């Protein structure tokens, strides 16, 4: 029986796709982590916004940039959770901070994006990054967990490090619409049905506590919304006077029922298309 099991295991191993060799990390400034097989795919051109165009998030911008600069120079730095309102520049800030800190980093600073569904593979990724002669910002966008989702346990490998400890050359940044990475109704439901409510959700809620740096993003004011649009228009050469821009911004906001950096960019895209101006 043991011989048969050994042959089956060997056959399955042959069928499994072998992992790609680790890159030398000189090909690009950013990589995407994928599994089946494990591989780091270079990103030739990072889609990002210049730091100067991120309006209305000055406090979060300064804190994240300082933290990223410290890490880039080999100094102590915290894992960061950027949470809050949709479309307010959380992921854009991570990419902009990487670009700024990489300019004068003591060692090569590389951005590695990982998808939420690939979190169980983090230990394998860390083994690759630990041995590389560079520093890495490991980035997971739109991170959250629902009922029955155990992926959050894998994240502890990078936040706490386990027996080996988190690699000195790896820092983890995540964005989420949820402060505790799980919906409020799920927290309340587990608390109300548990034998010991105080411990029912402690493991999941405490995951967010493992981020040393919390940065909150809140809905913007109308004036900040208009300032975002003006900044984009000036940066990309979309000619429009202040009175017309304000009227367009208010009408667009009313039609969309929301104000954010993302909505501002969508209006600028519309204005640029009407004016025949190419963006990018």
C-alpha positions in Angstrom: 0.0 0.0 0.0 2.8 2.4 0.9 4.5 1.8 -2.5 1.2 2.6 -4.3 0.8 5.8 -2.3 4.4 6.8 -3.0 3.9 6.3 -6.8 0.7 8.4 -6.7 2.4 11.2 -4.8 5.3 11.1 -7.3 2.9 11.3 -10.2 1.0 14.2 -8.7 4.3 16.0 -8.1 5.3 15.6 -11.8 1.9 17.0 -12.9 2.2 20.1 -10.7 3.7 23.0 -12.5 7.2 23.8 -11.2 7.8 27.2 -9.8 9.6 29.7 -12.0 13.1 30.7 -10.9 13.4 33.9 -8.9 14.2 36.9 -11.1 17.3 39.0 -10.5 15.0 42.0 -9.8 16.9 44.3 -12.1 14.3 44.0 -14.9 11.6 46.2 -13.3 10.6 48.4 -10.3 7.5 46.4 -9.7 6.4 42.8 -9.9 3.1 40.8 -9.7 3.1 37.7 -7.6 1.1 34.8 -9.2 0.7 31.1 -8.3 0.3 27.8 -10.2 3.2 28.0 -10.8 4.7 30.5 -8.4 6.2 33.4 -10.3 7.1 37.0 -10.1 6.0 38.8 -13.2 7.8 42.1 -14.0 5.6 45.2 -14.5 7.2 47.3 -17.3 5.3 50.4 -16.4 3.6 51.1 -13.1 0.2 52.8 -13.4 0.4 55.6 -10.8 -0.4 59.2 -10.1 2.3 61.8 -9.1 2.4 62.5 -5.4 1.7 66.2 -6.1 -1.7 65.4 -7.6 -3.0 63.6 -4.5 -5.0 66.4 -2.9 -6.8 66.4 0.5 -4.8 63.6 2.1 -1.8 65.5 3.4 -1.6 63.9 6.8 -1.7 60.3 5.5 0.6 61.2 2.6 3.3 62.6 5.0 3.1 59.7 7.4 3.3 57.0 4.8 6.1 58.8 2.9 8.2 59.1 6.1 7.6 55.5 6.9 8.6 54.4 3.4 11.7 56.5 3.4 12.8 55.0 6.7 12.4 51.5 5.3 14.2 52.4 2.1 17.2 53.5 4.1 17.3 50.3 6.2 15.7 51.9 9.3 12.8 50.5 11.4 9.4 51.0 9.8 5.9 49.7 10.3 3.5 47.7 8.2 0.7 50.0 7.1 -3.0 49.7 6.7 -4.7 52.4 4.6 -8.4 52.2 5.3 -11.5 54.3 4.6 -13.6 55.9 1.9 -13.6 54.4 -1.6 -11.7 56.3 -4.3 -9.8 58.6 -2.0 -6.4 57.6 -3.2 -5.3 54.8 -0.9 -3.7 52.6 -3.5 -2.5 55.6 -5.5 -0.7 56.9 -2.4 1.1 53.5 -1.9 2.4 53.6 -5.5 3.4 57.3 -5.2 5.2 56.7 -1.9 7.1 53.8 -3.5 8.2 56.1 -6.4 9.3 58.9 -4.1 11.2 56.7 -1.7 12.9 54.7 -4.5 14.6 57.8 -5.8 17.2 57.9 -3.0 16.9 54.5 -1.4 20.0 52.9 0.1 19.2 49.7 -1.8 16.9 48.9 -4.7 13.3 49.4 -3.6 10.8 47.1 -5.4 7.0 47.0 -5.2 5.4 43.5 -5.2 1.7 43.2 -5.5 -0.2 40.2 -4.2 -3.8 39.4 -4.6 -6.0 38.6 -1.6 -6.8 35.1 -2.9 -3.1 34.3 -3.1 -2.4 35.2 0.6 -1.9 31.5 1.5 1.2 31.5 -0.7 2.9 34.3 1.3 5.4 32.0 3.1 6.7 30.8 -0.3 7.0 34.4 -1.5 8.8 35.5 1.6 11.4 32.8 1.1 12.2 34.2 -2.3 12.3 37.8 -1.2 14.3 37.1 2.0 17.3 35.9 -0.1 17.2 38.8 -2.6 19.6 41.8 -2.5 16.8 44.4 -2.5 14.1 45.8 -0.3 10.4 45.0 -1.0 7.1 46.7 -0.4 4.6 43.9 -0.4 1.3 45.4 -1.4 -2.3 44.0 -1.2 -5.0 46.2 -2.6 -8.7 46.1 -1.3 -8.0 43.6 1.5 -11.0 42.3 3.4 -12.3 39.1 4.8 -15.8 37.6 4.9 -17.4 34.9 7.0 -15.7 31.5 6.7 -12.6 33.1 5.1 -9.4 31.8 6.7 -7.0 33.6 4.4 -6.4 36.1 7.2 -4.3 33.4 9.0 -1.8 33.4 6.2 -1.3 37.2 6.5 0.1 36.7 10.0 3.2 35.2 8.4 4.2 38.6 7.1 2.8 40.7 9.9 4.2 38.6 12.8 6.7 36.5 11.0 6.2 33.2 12.7 9.2 31.3 13.8 11.5 32.8 11.2 10.4 36.3 11.8 9.4 38.8 9.0 12.3 39.3 6.6 14.2 42.5 7.4 13.9 43.5 3.8 10.1 43.2 3.4 7.4 45.6 4.5 3.7 45.0 4.0 1.2 47.7 2.9 -2.5 47.0 2.5 -5.6 49.1 1.6 -9.1 48.3 2.7 -12.5 50.0 2.9 -12.9 48.3 6.4 -10.9 49.4 9.4 -10.9 45.9 10.9 -10.8 44.1 7.6 -14.2 42.5 8.1 -17.8 43.8 7.9 -19.3 45.3 11.0 -22.4 43.0 10.8 -20.2 39.9 10.8 -18.4 41.2 13.9 -21.6 41.9 15.8 -23.2 38.5 14.7 -20.2 36.5 15.9 -20.2 38.4 19.2 -23.9 37.9 19.8 -23.9 34.1 19.1 -20.6 33.2 20.8 -20.4 31.6 24.3 -17.7 34.1 25.1 -18.5 37.3 23.1 -15.3 39.1 24.1 -13.2 36.4 22.5 -15.4 35.5 19.5 -13.9 37.8 17.0 -10.6 38.6 18.7 -8.4 36.6 16.3 -9.8 38.3 13.2 -10.2 41.8 14.6 -6.8 41.7 16.1 -5.3 41.2 12.7 -5.7 44.9 11.9 -4.0 45.7 15.2 -0.9 44.0 13.9 -0.4 46.9 11.5 1.8 49.4 13.2 0.6 52.3 11.1 -3.1 53.0 10.5 -4.0 55.7 8.0 -7.7 56.8 7.7 -9.2 58.2 4.5 -12.5 60.1 4.7 -14.9 61.5 2.2 -13.7 64.8 0.8 -15.3 68.2 0.9 -16.6 70.0 -2.3 -13.7 72.4 -2.2 -11.2 69.6 -2.0 -13.1 67.8 -4.9 -12.8 70.9 -7.1 -9.1 71.3 -6.1 -8.5 67.7 -7.3 -10.1 68.4 -10.6 -8.1 71.7 -11.1 -4.9 69.9 -10.2 -5.5 67.2 -12.8 -6.5 69.7 -15.5 -3.4 71.8 -15.0 -1.1 68.8 -15.0 -2.5 67.3 -18.2 -3.1 70.5 -20.1 -6.9 70.5 -20.1 -7.8 74.2 -20.5 -10.9 75.3 -18.5 -11.7 78.4 -16.5 -12.5 78.3 -12.8 -16.2 79.1 -13.2 -16.8 76.5 -15.8 -14.8 73.9 -13.9 -16.8 74.6 -10.7 -20.1 74.2 -12.6 -18.9 71.0 -14.3 -17.7 69.6 -10.9 -21.0 70.3 -9.1 -23.1 68.8 -12.0 -20.8 65.7 -12.1 -21.0 65.3 -8.4 -24.7 65.5 -8.4 -25.0 63.0 -11.2 -22.7 60.5 -9.5 -23.9 61.1 -6.0 -20.3 61.0 -4.7 -17.1 63.0 -4.4 -13.7 61.4 -4.4 -10.4 61.4 -6.2 -11.6 58.6 -8.4 -14.7 60.6 -9.4 -12.6 63.7 -10.0 -10.4 61.7 -12.4 -13.4 60.4 -14.2 -14.6 64.0 -14.8 -11.2 65.0 -16.0 -11.2 62.1 -18.4 -14.5 63.3 -19.7 -13.3 67.0 -20.0 -10.1 65.8 -21.8 -12.1 63.8 -24.2 -14.3 66.7 -25.1 -11.3 69.0 -25.5 -9.4 66.4 -27.6 -6.6 66.2 -25.0 -4.7 62.9 -24.5 -4.1 61.8 -21.0 -0.9 59.9 -20.0 
